[in-house]
Amino acid sequence: MSGGWSPISAAPRDGTPVILWRAEDDDPPALPLTVGFWTINPQAGVGYWRIFADPPRFCSDRQIRGWKPLLHG
């Protein structure tokens, strides 16, 4: 992928927050608007992306085009 975006298959699955490019957006976001982290539901054993929002949202890899690490300053 270009522009610093990596395929979602290479995203960290350890709870690290990352910037996500959602599949519904044709172009990558200019600003980090969607940030989330990978988590696993221990009861169901299913993993998913938890998106920081109010209320929190959830999505699967199919709903994400790519990811970038958060900037550290």
N, C-alpha and C positions, 0 to 999 in steps of 0.2 A: 504494500500500500504506500501511498505517497503522502507528503506533508506531515511526516512524523506519526502517522496513524499506523497501528499494528492490527493484524487480524485478531478477532475476539478469541480465537483458539489459543493465542499466546498470552492472554490476559492473566494476571495473578489471581489465584483462587484461594488466597490466604486471608481475605478480609481487608486487603489494602484498598483504600478509596482510589478510584481512577476516573478520568474523563471518558464519557461514552458517546459514541456517534450512533444515534438511534436509526434503525432501518427506515423509518418513516420519512427521514430527511434525506433528500437527494444529494445535497452537498454537505460536506463536513461543516460542523458549527465553527463560526469565527471566534466565538467566545466559549469558554467551558460552561455551557448551560446545564448539561446533564452530568451529574457526578453520582457514582454509586459504588457498591462493593459486592463481592460474591459472598453468599452465605448458604448454608445448608440447613434445611428444616430437619432437626434430629428425629422427629417422630415419623416423617414420611421418607427420610433419606433422599430428598430431592434438593438439588442446588438451583439457585436462581440469583439474578442481579437485584439487589435492593437499591432503589433510586432514592436519593435524598430529595424529599418533597414534603409538602403538607397537604394531605396525608402521604406517608411513604407509598411508593409504587413498586411493583415487582415485574420483572420480565426475564425472558429466556435468551439464550445466545441467538436464536433466530431473529430476535427483535433488535439486535445490535450489529452494526456494520464494522465497527472498529473501536479502538481504545488508545488513550495516551496516558502517561503518568501525570499526576498532579505536579504543578510547578512548586518547587521549594524555594523559599526566599529568605 
